[in-house]
């Protein structure tokens, strides 16, 4: 799993977290600018923590059954 894999995974996690966080902020009645800023800040934090944990687990040989992010877990 090279750098491209981890960058792609970061982008996917970032996008998902951003949409959820910004959406909740909008539902709470905040402005679009505030919601976008909060979404971006917390999505970066969330994605960074997730990717750092997954890289650490990957280096130790622990596989994530939910993520299915290794060739062994994909079945081929």
N, C-alpha and C positions, 0 to 999 in steps of 0.2 A: 504494500500500500504506500504509494508515493505521495509526493506533495500535492499533486493534482487531485487525488482522492480526498485528502483532508481539506483542501480549499473548497472543493465542491460540497463536501459535507458541512463545512462552516456556513457556506452560503445558504444551503437548505435550512439549517437550524436557525440561522439569523432571520431568514424570510418568515419562517413560521412564527418565531417568537415576536418579531416586529408586528405582524398582522394581529396577533392575539393581544399584545400589550397596547398597541395604538387603538385597536378596536374597543377595548375595555375603557380606555381613557376617554374616547369619544362618547361611549355610552354613559359615562359618568358626567358628561356635560362640559368637558374641557374643549378648548379651541383646537382646530386642526393642527396649528403650529405646535402647541404644547404637546398634543397627543403624539405627533410625529417625532418630536425631540425625545420624549420619554420612551417611546417605542424603540427608537434607534439606540439610545443609551443602554437600556436594559436588554435589548436584543444582543448587543455586542457582548455585554457581561455574560449573559446566558450562553451564547454560542461559544465563547471562549472557555468557560468552565466545562461545558459539555465536551468540547473537542479535546481539551487538556486531559480530562478524565479518560476519554476513550483512547487517546494516544498512550497514556500510561498503562491502561488495561491491555491494550494491544501489545505493547512491549513485553508485558508479563505473560502473554499467551492466553489471556482470558478473552473469550468470545462472547459477544452480546447476541443472545437468541432473538431479541426483538429487532435489533438493528440489522442483523444478517449482513454484516459488512465485510466478511471475509469469504474467500473462495470456498472454504470448507463448509461454511454455513449456507452458501447459495446452492450447494449440491453439484458443484462442478467447477 
